Amino acid sequence: MSGNRIRDERLAKLSRLRQAGIDPYGGKVETSGSIAEIRLLCPEGADHSGPEVNVTAVGRVMAIRNMGKSCWLDLRDRSGKIQVNLLQKRLGESFELVKQLDIGDFISASGTLQPSRVGEITIFAMSFAFQAKAVEPLPAKFKGLRDVEIRFRRRYLDLVANDESRERFILRSKIISFIRHRLDRLDFLEVETPMLQPIYGGAAARPFVTHHNSLDMDLYLRISPETYLKRLLVGGMDRVYELNRSFRNEGIDTSHNPEFTMIELYQAYADFTDMMRLLEDLVSDAAQEILGTTKIAFAGQSIDVAKPWPRRRIHDLIREVAGVDPADDQAMRERLVRAGMEAGKAGALDHDNLLKEVMDEIVEPTLVQPTFVTHHPASLNPLCKRNREDPTLSDRFEVIVAGFELANAFSELNDPAEQKARFESQLARGGDESYCDQIDHDYVSALEIGMPPAGGMGIGIDRLIMLLTGQASIREVVLFPTLKDKSPEEVEDEMQGLEDDDADLSSN
C-alpha cells in the first residue's frame, strides 16, 4: 500500500471521529503510573481468575491484532509495553471505534489488570479514548528505520522505530546527570555565561556572526565559555562549571558538529594534574555506575576507561610513534609529506606547528586507549601557563582516545601582563585563524583585579557519549544534528520507502 493511500485512509478515519463528536487529540489523563509501574501492580503468580486491579494507562499503539469481536493491542510508553484487550461484549457500542485505530495512535485505556489465558499481563479495557491520531504511518515494525538520512533528519521516527536509538539517548541523559551530580558533590557551582559574545575566545575556531539591531553591533555565538568562567574565579567563585552549548563555523564529520555540547570547569588553587585525576574519576566512575563496566567496544576495538590513564609527553610520542626527532624540523616536514601533506604546506609550518601537525595527523590515530598527551608548545595556546622547567612548553594536556580528542585542560595563565603580551603576539601572527581576532581588554582587566592560580578543563560531551555508547559517529548521539537543508519534495521522496505495519493480524 502506498504511503499516500495510507495517509488518505487515516485522514478519513480522523474525519469520521470528528463527525462522531470525538476529539482525536485528547487532553490530560489521570493514569495509574507508567506502563512499567502498572505491570508491577499485577500480583506475582496471579492467573486469569485472580483478583481484579483497576488501572488506566496511556501510550502509543505499536501492534493491532484484530480477531473480529475482540482486538488485542500492544501499548508502549518510554518505560515499556503492555497488552490491551478490547472486547465488543465489554465495550458495547464504543467497540465500533476500534475500526478507526491505527498503529501509531496514542490512546488511553482503563480496565482491569490481569494475566491473559496465556499468561501475558493485560489490561482488559472497560473504555478507551483517542489521545492523538497518527496521520503518517510509522516505519515497519520488524524492519525498523535503517535509512541513516531519515533517522537523523526525522529523529522522532528513529526514536519510535529503533529501541536501541531511544536507549542511547536515555543513556546520554544519565551520563550527563552523573557528571553534574559528581561536580555538585565536589562543591562546584553550576553557572551560565553568555552565548552571544562581543569578542569570541577560548579556542582556535571560526565563529558564527550575527547582528544585534537595537545595539547596532555584531555579536558572535560563543566558541567557548572559557574567559567568562575565569572572570568568575576573579569574582571569588572558586569552583565553577557550565554544561554549555558552543558553536564553531567549521566542517562536519564523524566527530564534529557545528553546534555541540561540552562541560567546562575551573578550580582555584589547582593545576592540570588535578584536572587529570578529576577527568579519570568522572569517566571511569560514570562508565562503571551507568554501564556496569569500564570496558567498551568501540569501532571494532576494546577500550578500557578504568583509571589510571597513561601520561605521555608529546615529544616522546612523536619520537616513538612517528619515528622522527621532534627537534628536527626537516625530519618532521618529510614525515608529514610521507603521510600525505603537500610539501608546500609542510614547508610553511614553524617548529611548534610542525609538532602539532605530526601529533594530529600521525600520532593521534594510533592512540586507542585513553591517554593524557602533555606539555604542548606554549605558543599554541595563549591562555595556558608555561612549564616552569621549559618555558617553551605549556602545562597542558589533551586526552586522546580511539584517535580523537576527548578533553583539553591546562594550568590557567593568571599573569595579566603576560596574558596581554600573548594576545598581542597572536594578533601579530595574523592569517592563522587564531583564537580571537582582537584583544579582550576586559578579560585582561579582570586578571589585573587578581585571579587565583587554577586548573581548567573542557570535556566534549558528545564525544564522551560516543565513546561510552560505542558509536563511531557524532550524529548518533546528537538528537538533531546539523544537516544540509532539503526541499519538502526531497524529504518526501526519502520517506517513500517507509511502510505501515497495519497488516500484522497475528492472534494472541
C-alpha positions as CSV (number, residue, x, y, z in Angstrom):
1,M,0.0,0.0,0.0
2,S,1.5,3.4,-1.0
3,G,2.3,6.0,1.6
4,N,-0.3,8.4,0.1
5,R,-3.0,5.8,0.2
6,I,-2.3,5.0,3.9
7,R,-2.3,8.7,4.7
8,D,-5.7,9.2,2.9
9,E,-7.2,6.3,4.8
10,R,-6.0,7.7,8.1
11,L,-7.3,11.1,7.3
12,A,-10.7,9.6,6.5
13,K,-10.7,7.9,9.9
14,L,-9.8,11.2,11.5
15,S,-12.8,12.8,9.8
16,R,-15.1,10.1,10.9
17,L,-14.0,10.5,14.5
18,R,-14.7,14.2,14.4
19,Q,-18.1,13.7,12.7
20,A,-19.0,11.4,15.6
21,G,-18.2,14.2,18.0
22,I,-15.0,12.6,19.3
23,D,-11.8,14.7,19.9
24,P,-9.0,12.7,18.3
25,Y,-6.4,14.8,20.1
26,G,-7.5,14.3,23.7
27,G,-6.2,16.1,26.8
28,K,-4.9,15.5,30.3
29,V,-5.3,11.9,31.5
30,E,-5.0,10.7,35.1
31,T,-3.1,7.5,34.8
32,S,-2.1,4.7,37.3
33,G,1.6,5.4,36.5
34,S,3.9,4.5,33.7
35,I,3.4,1.2,31.9
36,A,6.3,-0.3,33.8
37,E,4.8,0.7,37.1
38,I,1.4,-0.6,36.1
39,R,2.9,-4.0,35.2
40,L,4.2,-4.2,38.8
41,L,0.6,-4.0,40.1
42,C,-0.3,-7.4,38.6
43,P,0.2,-9.8,41.6
44,E,3.0,-12.2,41.1
45,G,1.7,-15.7,40.2
46,A,-1.8,-14.3,39.6
47,D,-4.0,-16.1,37.0
48,H,-6.9,-15.0,34.8
49,S,-9.3,-15.8,37.6
50,G,-7.4,-13.8,40.2
51,P,-8.3,-10.5,41.9
52,E,-9.0,-7.5,39.7
53,V,-6.9,-4.4,39.8
54,N,-8.3,-1.3,38.0
55,V,-5.8,0.8,36.1
56,T,-5.6,3.5,33.4
57,A,-2.7,3.5,31.0
58,V,-1.6,5.8,28.2
59,G,0.8,5.1,25.3
60,R,1.3,4.6,21.6
61,V,-0.3,1.7,19.8
62,M,2.6,-0.4,18.4
63,A,0.6,-3.5,17.2
64,I,-3.0,-4.4,16.4
65,R,-4.3,-8.0,16.4
66,N,-7.9,-7.8,15.3
67,M,-9.9,-11.0,16.0
68,G,-13.3,-9.7,14.9
69,K,-15.3,-9.2,18.1
70,S,-12.0,-8.9,20.1
71,C,-9.0,-6.8,19.5
72,W,-5.5,-7.1,21.1
73,L,-3.2,-4.1,21.2
74,D,0.4,-3.5,22.2
75,L,0.6,-0.2,24.1
76,R,4.0,1.4,24.7
77,D,5.4,4.3,26.6
78,R,9.0,5.2,27.4
79,S,9.1,2.7,30.3
80,G,7.9,-0.4,28.4
81,K,5.0,-2.2,26.7
82,I,1.7,-3.8,27.9
83,Q,-1.1,-5.7,26.1
84,V,-4.6,-4.2,26.0
85,N,-7.7,-6.2,25.1
86,L,-10.7,-4.5,23.6
87,L,-13.8,-6.8,23.6
88,Q,-17.1,-6.0,21.9
89,K,-19.1,-7.5,24.7
90,R,-17.3,-5.4,27.3
91,L,-17.2,-2.1,25.3
92,G,-20.6,-2.2,23.7
93,E,-21.2,0.5,21.1
94,S,-17.9,2.1,21.6
95,F,-16.2,-1.1,20.2
96,E,-17.0,0.4,16.7
97,L,-14.2,2.9,17.4
98,V,-11.7,0.1,17.1
99,K,-12.2,0.4,13.3
100,Q,-10.7,3.8,13.5
101,L,-7.5,2.7,15.3
102,D,-4.1,2.6,13.6
103,I,-0.6,1.7,14.6
104,G,1.0,4.9,15.9
105,D,-2.1,6.3,17.6
106,F,-1.9,7.4,21.2
107,I,-4.7,6.2,23.3
108,S,-5.7,5.8,26.9
109,A,-7.2,2.6,28.2
110,S,-9.0,1.9,31.5
111,G,-9.9,-1.5,32.8
112,T,-8.8,-4.5,34.9
113,L,-5.2,-5.7,35.1
114,Q,-4.8,-9.4,34.9
115,P,-2.8,-12.0,33.0
116,S,-4.4,-13.3,29.8
117,R,-5.1,-17.0,29.4
118,V,-1.6,-17.5,28.0
119,G,0.0,-15.5,31.0
120,E,0.6,-12.1,29.3
121,I,-0.1,-9.1,31.7
122,T,-3.1,-7.4,30.1
123,I,-5.4,-4.5,30.6
124,F,-8.9,-5.8,29.9
125,A,-10.4,-2.4,28.9
126,M,-13.7,-1.1,30.0
127,S,-13.1,2.0,28.0
128,F,-10.5,3.6,25.7
129,A,-10.1,7.0,24.2
130,F,-8.0,8.6,21.4
131,Q,-5.3,11.0,22.7
132,A,-3.5,11.7,19.4
133,K,-4.5,10.3,16.0
134,A,-1.4,9.4,13.8
135,V,-1.9,10.6,10.2
136,E,1.5,9.5,8.9
137,P,2.4,5.7,9.2
138,L,5.3,4.5,11.3
139,P,8.2,2.6,9.8
140,A,7.5,-1.1,9.5
141,K,7.8,-2.6,13.0
142,F,10.0,-5.6,12.2
143,K,12.2,-3.7,9.6
144,G,12.8,-0.7,11.8
145,L,14.2,2.5,10.4
146,R,17.5,1.9,8.7
147,D,17.9,4.9,6.3
148,V,20.6,7.0,8.0
149,E,19.5,10.3,6.4
150,I,15.9,9.8,7.5
151,R,17.0,8.7,11.0
152,F,18.9,11.9,11.5
153,R,16.5,14.3,9.7
154,R,13.4,12.9,11.4
155,R,14.7,11.8,14.7
156,Y,11.2,11.3,16.1
157,L,10.7,8.4,13.7
158,D,14.1,6.9,14.7
159,L,13.1,7.1,18.4
160,V,9.8,5.4,17.7
161,A,11.1,2.7,15.5
162,N,14.5,1.8,17.0
163,D,14.7,0.8,20.6
164,E,18.5,1.0,20.7
165,S,18.5,4.6,19.5
166,R,16.0,5.6,22.2
167,E,18.0,3.8,24.8
168,R,21.2,5.5,23.7
169,F,19.7,9.0,24.3
170,I,18.4,7.9,27.7
171,L,22.0,6.8,28.5
172,R,23.2,10.2,27.3
173,S,20.9,11.9,29.8
174,K,22.0,9.6,32.6
175,I,25.7,10.2,31.9
176,I,25.3,14.0,31.9
177,S,23.3,13.7,35.2
178,F,26.1,11.7,36.7
179,I,28.7,14.2,35.8
180,R,26.6,17.1,37.1
181,H,25.9,15.4,40.4
182,R,29.5,14.4,40.9
183,L,30.7,18.0,40.3
184,D,28.0,19.3,42.6
185,R,29.2,16.9,45.3
186,L,32.7,18.3,44.8
187,D,31.4,21.8,45.6
188,F,31.5,23.0,42.0
189,L,28.9,25.6,41.3
190,E,26.9,25.4,38.0
191,V,26.7,28.7,36.3
192,E,25.6,30.2,33.0
193,T,27.6,32.6,30.8
194,P,26.7,34.4,27.5
195,M,26.2,32.6,24.3
196,L,26.3,35.9,22.4
197,Q,29.7,37.5,22.9
198,P,31.1,40.8,21.6
199,I,34.6,39.1,21.5
200,Y,34.9,35.4,20.9
201,G,37.6,33.4,22.5
202,G,38.8,30.4,24.3
203,A,39.7,28.2,21.3
204,A,41.1,28.4,17.8
205,A,37.9,28.3,15.7
206,R,35.8,30.3,13.2
207,P,32.7,31.8,14.9
208,F,29.2,32.3,13.7
209,V,28.4,36.0,13.4
210,T,25.1,37.7,14.0
211,H,24.0,41.4,14.4
212,H,22.1,43.0,17.2
213,N,19.8,45.5,15.6
214,S,19.0,47.6,18.7
215,L,22.6,48.0,19.7
216,D,23.8,48.1,16.1
217,M,26.7,45.8,16.8
218,D,28.0,42.4,15.6
219,L,28.0,39.6,18.1
220,Y,29.4,36.1,18.0
221,L,27.9,32.8,19.0
222,R,30.4,31.5,21.6
223,I,33.1,29.0,20.6
224,S,33.9,28.5,24.3
225,P,32.7,29.9,27.6
226,E,36.3,30.0,29.0
227,T,37.1,33.6,29.6
228,Y,33.7,34.3,31.2
229,L,34.1,31.3,33.6
230,K,37.5,32.6,34.6
231,R,36.1,36.0,35.3
232,L,34.0,34.2,37.9
233,L,37.2,33.0,39.6
234,V,38.2,36.6,39.8
235,G,34.9,37.3,41.5
236,G,35.6,34.7,44.2
237,M,33.6,31.7,42.8
238,D,36.5,29.2,43.4
239,R,34.9,26.2,41.6
240,V,32.6,26.7,38.7
241,Y,31.3,24.7,35.7
242,E,29.0,25.1,32.8
243,L,27.3,22.5,30.8
244,N,27.2,24.6,27.6
245,R,26.3,24.7,24.0
246,S,29.1,26.1,21.9
247,F,29.2,26.8,18.1
248,R,32.0,26.6,15.6
249,N,31.5,27.6,11.9
250,E,33.6,24.7,10.6
251,G,33.3,21.4,8.8
252,I,31.1,18.5,9.7
253,D,32.5,14.9,10.0
254,T,32.1,11.9,12.3
255,S,33.4,13.8,15.3
256,H,32.4,17.4,14.6
257,N,29.0,19.1,14.6
258,P,28.8,22.9,14.3
259,E,26.6,23.0,17.5
260,F,28.0,20.9,20.2
261,T,27.8,20.2,24.0
262,M,30.7,20.4,26.4
263,I,31.4,20.9,30.1
264,E,34.0,23.5,31.0
265,L,35.1,23.7,34.6
266,Y,37.6,25.7,36.6
267,Q,39.1,25.1,40.1
268,A,41.1,27.7,42.0
269,Y,44.4,26.6,43.5
270,A,44.6,23.6,41.3
271,D,46.6,22.8,38.1
272,F,46.4,20.5,35.1
273,T,47.5,17.4,37.1
274,D,44.4,17.9,39.3
275,M,42.3,18.0,36.1
276,M,43.8,14.7,35.1
277,R,42.6,13.0,38.3
278,L,39.2,14.6,38.1
279,L,38.7,13.5,34.5
280,E,39.7,9.9,35.1
281,D,37.3,9.8,38.0
282,L,34.4,11.3,36.1
283,V,34.7,9.0,33.1
284,S,35.7,5.7,34.7
285,D,33.1,6.1,37.5
286,A,30.4,7.1,35.0
287,A,31.1,4.0,33.0
288,Q,31.0,1.7,36.0
289,E,27.9,3.3,37.5
290,I,25.8,3.5,34.4
291,L,27.1,0.8,32.1
292,G,28.3,-1.6,34.8
293,T,31.7,-1.9,33.2
294,T,34.7,0.2,32.2
295,K,35.3,-2.0,29.1
296,I,33.7,-0.6,25.9
297,A,33.5,-1.9,22.4
298,F,34.2,1.0,20.0
299,A,34.7,0.8,16.3
300,G,35.9,-2.8,16.4
301,Q,38.3,-2.1,19.3
302,S,38.1,-2.8,23.0
303,I,38.7,0.3,25.1
304,D,39.1,0.3,28.9
305,V,38.4,3.6,30.6
306,A,39.5,2.2,34.1
307,K,41.9,4.6,35.8
308,P,44.7,5.4,35.8
309,W,45.3,6.5,32.2
310,P,48.9,6.8,30.9
311,R,50.6,10.2,30.9
312,R,52.8,10.8,27.8
313,R,54.7,13.9,26.7
314,I,54.0,15.0,23.2
315,H,57.8,14.9,22.3
316,D,58.2,11.3,23.4
317,L,55.1,10.2,21.4
318,I,56.4,11.9,18.3
319,R,59.7,10.2,18.7
320,E,58.2,6.8,19.3
321,V,55.2,6.7,17.1
322,A,56.2,9.0,14.2
323,G,59.8,7.8,14.3
324,V,61.3,11.3,14.0
325,D,63.3,13.6,16.3
326,P,60.9,16.3,17.5
327,A,63.8,18.7,17.5
328,D,64.5,18.1,13.7
329,D,62.1,20.4,11.7
330,Q,63.2,19.0,8.4
331,A,62.6,15.4,9.5
332,M,59.2,16.3,10.7
333,R,58.4,18.0,7.4
334,E,59.5,15.0,5.4
335,R,57.4,12.7,7.7
336,L,54.3,14.8,7.1
337,V,54.9,14.7,3.4
338,R,55.1,10.9,3.5
339,A,51.8,10.9,5.4
340,G,50.2,12.8,2.6
341,M,50.6,16.5,3.3
342,E,51.6,18.8,0.5
343,A,55.2,19.7,0.5
344,G,54.5,23.5,0.3
345,K,52.1,23.3,3.3
346,A,54.6,21.3,5.3
347,G,57.4,23.7,4.4
348,A,55.5,26.7,5.7
349,L,55.0,25.4,9.2
350,D,57.1,26.7,12.0
351,H,58.5,24.3,14.7
352,D,55.6,24.4,17.1
353,N,53.0,23.9,14.3
354,L,55.1,21.0,12.9
355,L,54.9,19.4,16.3
356,K,51.1,19.9,16.3
357,E,50.6,18.5,12.8
358,V,52.7,15.4,13.4
359,M,50.8,14.8,16.6
360,D,47.4,15.4,15.0
361,E,48.0,13.5,11.7
362,I,50.3,10.7,12.6
363,V,50.3,10.0,16.4
364,E,46.7,10.6,17.4
365,P,45.2,8.0,15.1
366,T,47.3,5.3,16.8
367,L,46.2,6.1,20.4
368,V,43.3,3.8,21.2
369,Q,43.3,3.6,25.0
370,P,42.6,6.9,26.9
371,T,46.0,8.7,27.0
372,F,47.0,12.1,28.5
373,V,49.2,13.8,26.0
374,T,51.0,16.5,27.9
375,H,53.4,19.5,27.5
376,H,52.3,21.0,24.2
377,P,54.1,24.0,22.7
378,A,53.3,27.2,24.8
379,S,52.8,29.3,21.7
380,L,49.8,27.4,20.5
381,N,47.6,28.4,23.4
382,P,47.7,32.0,24.8
383,L,45.6,31.2,27.9
384,C,47.8,28.5,29.3
385,K,50.6,28.7,31.9
386,R,54.1,27.9,30.7
387,N,56.0,25.0,32.1
388,R,58.5,26.2,34.8
389,E,61.3,23.8,33.7
390,D,60.9,24.5,30.0
391,P,59.0,27.8,29.2
392,T,58.6,26.8,25.5
393,L,56.1,24.2,26.7
394,S,52.8,24.5,28.5
395,D,51.3,22.8,31.5
396,R,48.6,21.4,29.3
397,F,47.1,18.0,28.3
398,E,44.8,16.6,25.7
399,V,43.1,13.3,26.2
400,I,43.2,11.2,23.1
401,V,41.0,8.0,22.9
402,A,40.2,6.0,19.8
403,G,42.1,8.5,17.7
404,F,40.1,11.6,18.7
405,E,40.4,14.3,21.3
406,L,38.0,13.9,24.3
407,A,39.2,16.6,26.6
408,N,41.6,19.5,26.9
409,A,42.9,21.1,30.1
410,F,45.7,23.2,31.5
411,S,47.0,25.3,34.3
412,E,45.5,28.7,33.7
413,L,47.6,31.7,32.9
414,N,46.8,34.4,35.5
415,D,49.5,37.0,34.9
416,P,47.8,39.9,33.2
417,A,50.9,41.4,31.7
418,E,51.9,38.1,30.1
419,Q,48.3,37.5,29.0
420,K,48.2,40.8,27.2
421,A,51.5,40.2,25.6
422,R,50.4,36.8,24.3
423,F,47.2,38.2,22.9
424,E,49.3,40.8,21.1
425,S,51.6,38.0,19.8
426,Q,48.6,36.1,18.5
427,L,47.3,39.1,16.6
428,A,50.7,39.9,15.2
429,R,50.9,36.5,13.6
430,G,47.7,37.0,11.7
431,G,46.1,34.9,9.0
432,D,46.1,31.7,11.0
433,E,42.5,31.8,12.4
434,S,43.9,32.5,15.8
435,Y,41.8,32.0,18.9
436,C,40.4,35.6,18.6
437,D,40.7,38.5,16.2
438,Q,41.0,41.3,18.8
439,I,42.4,41.7,22.3
440,D,39.8,41.1,25.0
441,H,40.8,44.1,27.2
442,D,38.0,43.4,29.7
443,Y,39.4,40.0,30.4
444,V,42.9,41.4,30.9
445,S,41.4,44.0,33.3
446,A,39.8,41.1,35.2
447,L,43.1,39.4,35.6
448,E,44.5,42.7,36.9
449,I,42.0,42.5,39.7
450,G,43.6,39.2,40.5
451,M,42.7,35.6,39.5
452,P,43.9,32.8,41.7
453,P,46.0,30.0,40.2
454,A,43.6,27.5,38.7
455,G,43.2,24.4,36.7
456,G,40.6,24.4,33.9
457,M,39.2,21.7,31.6
458,G,36.8,21.3,28.7
459,I,35.2,17.9,28.1
460,G,33.5,17.1,24.8
461,I,30.2,15.7,26.0
462,D,29.1,14.5,22.6
463,R,32.4,12.6,22.1
464,L,32.2,11.2,25.6
465,I,28.7,9.8,24.8
466,M,30.1,8.4,21.5
467,L,32.8,6.6,23.5
468,L,30.6,5.2,26.3
469,T,27.8,4.1,23.9
470,G,30.2,2.7,21.3
471,Q,29.1,5.0,18.4
472,A,31.6,6.0,15.7
473,S,29.6,9.0,14.5
474,I,28.6,12.1,16.5
475,R,25.3,12.2,14.6
476,E,24.3,9.0,16.5
477,V,24.5,10.8,19.9
478,V,23.1,14.3,19.0
479,L,19.3,14.3,18.8
480,F,19.1,16.8,16.0
481,P,22.5,17.0,14.2
482,T,23.1,19.8,11.7
483,L,22.2,18.6,8.1
484,K,22.1,20.2,4.7
485,D,18.7,21.7,4.1
486,K,16.4,19.8,1.7
487,S,13.1,20.8,0.0
488,P,9.8,19.3,1.2
489,E,9.7,17.3,-2.0
490,E,13.2,15.8,-1.4
491,V,12.3,14.9,2.1
492,E,9.0,13.3,0.9
493,D,11.0,11.2,-1.6
494,E,13.2,9.9,1.2
495,M,10.1,8.7,3.1
496,Q,8.6,6.7,0.2
497,G,10.4,3.6,1.4
498,L,8.7,3.6,4.8
499,E,5.7,1.2,5.1
500,D,3.0,0.9,7.6
501,D,2.7,-2.3,9.6
502,D,-1.1,-2.4,10.0
503,A,-1.2,-5.8,8.3
504,D,0.0,-7.5,11.5
505,L,-3.1,-9.5,12.4
506,S,-1.4,-12.4,14.4
507,S,-3.5,-13.9,17.1
508,N,-2.9,-13.6,20.8
